[in-house]
Amino acid sequence: ECRDAPQLFECREAPQPFERRDVPQPFECRDAPQPVERRDAPQPMRTRGYGGVIDAGSSLDDVLLSDDGGGGNGGGAGSEDEGGSEPALQESEMVAPESSLQQALHRYMHKVHIPLLHKRPVQLAVLLTFLTGLCLSIVAIPHLSVGLDQAVALPRDSYLQDYYRAVFADLRVGPPLLLVVNNLSVDHDDPDVAAVCAAPGCRQDSVMNMVAQAARTPHRSRIATPAASWLDDFISWLSPSLPMCCRAHGGVADAAKPSLPDEDLASMALRAREAAKHQAPRLIGSSETQQDYVNIDGKTRGSGSDRASSSEAWGGIISHNKGGNNGDNSNASGYCPPPDQPPCADDAGACMDCAACVATAFDGGRPSARQFVDFLPWFLDAMPSEQCAKAGAGAYGNAVARDDSGAIAGFPPAGGDRPPVVSASSFRAYHTPLNSQSDFIAALRSTRSLVMQLRATLGLDVYAYSPFHVFFEQYLTVYADGAALVGAPALAIFFAAWALLGSAASAALLVAVLLSLLLHLCGAMLLAGIQLNAVSLVNMAMALGIAVEFCAHVVHAFGVAVGSRARRMATALERTGASVLSGITLTKLVGVAVLAFARTQIFEIYYFRLYLALVVLGAAHGLVLLPVLLSLVGPPSWTGQALA
């Protein structure tokens, strides 16, 4: 008997499958007692669970408690028969056989995961757990180690591993620190010299005094020594209190000449010559009387037995190279070295006419602008010795910038009347021993703070330089760079999700879960010993894109499902949960597992550990936290909105 009705019907008398030909609509009658579906009527939405088809209109109890994965009949118009057999799938609904792993994941989702997430105590526990982890991760961010150890970028068995360990453990010398001052005016009426020097009469908060004050607290400033000042040493070298340092042939006046008698000068020169025979050869002369004297420019100026030629060679040492005294020195005819240096040490008579460059004390306690122009080049090229240790060739030969001709850059040319300015000069100090990445970053940060203070109080154009600064500048702004590197992609994900999902609320919820994942990843970095640097920041940006895969599919499936939030959450996990577990989580775990055996630590630390944490946290956020949030505050169904 066939009852032709809009709902499902059964054919009782046919022992074999048959088709009704006398009705205008095509339909099939399967072996009884299977229900037959009318294809000309609107069918309810279906979602495919493991082992069967679930109608969207079925009750939640049918979804959660069905033993065979079957669902209701789309609105309650029919029910399963006494045999409990599953509905037959039409040819268009046939799917490929699932693997045993996929079936197991479907069974887990259907039997364990979804029922657990529907329980109110479990939902509260999930929210509390993730909220606690989020707070702890935020607290951990300032405690992340910043930097990149050199040893991490090397193979574990590299010989440089022992080298770096020895350097950081045993080296007790810090890197040099140069404080560079640009456009330093040395005019007598300009306050720049007083703002830099440390001699009596200089400012208490001058550059040199502030560096010396910072060196008294090396644990905080990371500065170990006061700065060596060419400016202070030049003032001392030129001062009349050291008459053996700055001397000139012809002198300035008889009163300025050395007060020692001629026989004392001769005996002093003889002793210096005898001592010089037992020393290494000098860079600009020879300790032997009969050898040629060579100027800094490499040209031979005569032999030690020739008084006139040797006097000419050493008297013109500065004016012959590096710009000399800029062409004008009314008080002296040429530089005369101290008595213990050749040619004075080899021939006492060669320097009999030498006298001090300055006869009287400086006006105002510092040299005039003209004295800077005349004698600063001499000071920078003068060789230090026992009788004049203040000479600047050894310590300050490269401390002052020079132009192509060798003259002091910024000084006026011969006959010029503009105020002399030293275009650039450096003052050298030393850092304390720096044995870790944090030490280098702290030293750079404290130095920058000192420079900012000097600029604000003195009005000078000053900056600090050390060889390691260029490598560690990136870490001063690493947090701001990280926020920009993650924030810009997160904003792009929001607008892309809004456009593709059609719901601003869904896009906002997706981005919120992704940001929570990144913050938890920062906490995992602290536990895994991963430092914050360019490598980890790039991986964080990549992790944001990978994390979308854990969450976007669930949000999309939730949006297209109909019913209550709880029912739509179950439908979304039925459709996508197993795929997220097998297609994203497990495949990435296998892919990153090989990095655990890398010989180079950078791959094991920054890729294996970081991506392992990403996979675990991504699966937890996408399959645990996100479904709970969707069941509580999920956006409305897109299908329901369209029907309305």
Secondary structure, 3 states (H helix, E strand, C coil): CCCCCCCCECCCCCCCCECCCCCCCCCCECCCCCCECCCCCCCCCEEEECCEEEECCCCHHHHHHCCCCCCCCCCCCCCCCCCCCCCCCCHHHCCCCCCHHHHHHHHHHHHHHHHHHCCHHHHHHHHHHHHHHHHHHHHHHHHCCECCCHHHHCECCCHHHHHHHHHHHHCCCCCEEEEEEEEEECCCCCCHHHHHCCCCCCCCCCHHHHHHHHHCCHHHHCECCCCECHHHHHHHHHCCCCCCCCEEECCCCHHHCCCCCHHHHHHHHHHHHHHHCCCCCCCCCCCCCCCEEECCCCCEEEECCCHHHHHHHHHCCCCCCCCCCCCCCCCCCCEECCCCCCCCCCCHHHHCCEEECCCCCCHHHCCCHHHHHHHHHHHHHCCCCCCCCCCCHHHHCCCECECCCCCECCCCCCCCCCCCEEEEEEEEEEECCCCCHHHHHHHHHHHHHHHHHHHHHHCCEEEEECCCHHHHHHHHHHHHHHHHHHHHHHHHHHHHHHHHHCCHHHHHHHHHHHHHHHHHHHHHHHHHCCCECHHHHHHHHHHHHHHHHHHHHHHHHHHHCCCCHHHHHHHHHHHHHHHHHHHHHHHHHHHHHHHHHCCEHHHHHHHHHHHHHHHHHHHHHHHHHHHHHHHHHCCCCHHHHHHC
